[in-house]
Amino acid sequence: MDEYTQARPAPALRPHVAFYSGYRQRGLAPALHRGLPSPYLTLIVTIDEPLVIAAHPDPAQAPGRYRSLLGGLHLTPALISHDGSQSGVQVAVRPEGCRPLLGLPAAALANLDVDAAAILGEPFVGELRERLSEAPDWPARFAALDRALTGRLRDDAAPVTVTHAVHLINGGVPVAEAAARVGWSGRHLTDRFRAELGIRPKEAGRIARFDRARRAIRPGVRLADVAAAHGYADQSHLVRDFQTFAGCPPSRWLADELGPPDS
């Protein structure tokens, strides 16, 4: 068994959550998966087996096993191991969605993985895991997520100007131009951005571009074409970003995630 699916959240959640992913695997070969830097924070709620983190983005954080996990914005990969079986749902939380959903700014979780129950509460996580386990299919599981997360929404928002800057920078606008558009100096933008997200605007822009590029990489697609389509000066620049954010070249990542290109 190897199931993977994605869905959009309910309309009320879309300003705060980009998408849901669901996965259930059984009988596969044991593997090590890279949790790559992305423009989103990650909420994972397992259905059966615990999530096993072999290495966190912060090397000072000890490996661990989690029934649920919240991961902040980060610049290096997490390493996730499994013995051939794993199942759960993953929520891509927008940085500006942290205050209304979690009650804290994204910066509070930067470069950290934490037990989600420590933020959301054990009763919330326990009930959600029960609903996910009882649901008959992925649409029902995603509907359970919609109900649970909508019930958590609160009237707390990130600063409007910072949110505008996040959208500009994640959309590929250079930092200096983004600062001019929101009416701030580059230094003030960097200070406010980092206070809210925990990373600098330039780092966020690099991560967003890397995230778009790596999603375009697949067997048969030339790396030079991916690099050109996503604003890299050349293929070697894309490869350097892979080494920085994934800890390996694109060919190794593709082989690990999707199997060798000729398989």
Order of alpha helices (4+ residues) and beta strands (2+ residues): beta-beta-beta-beta-beta-beta-beta-beta-beta-alpha-beta-alpha-alpha-alpha-alpha-alpha-alpha-alpha-alpha-alpha-alpha
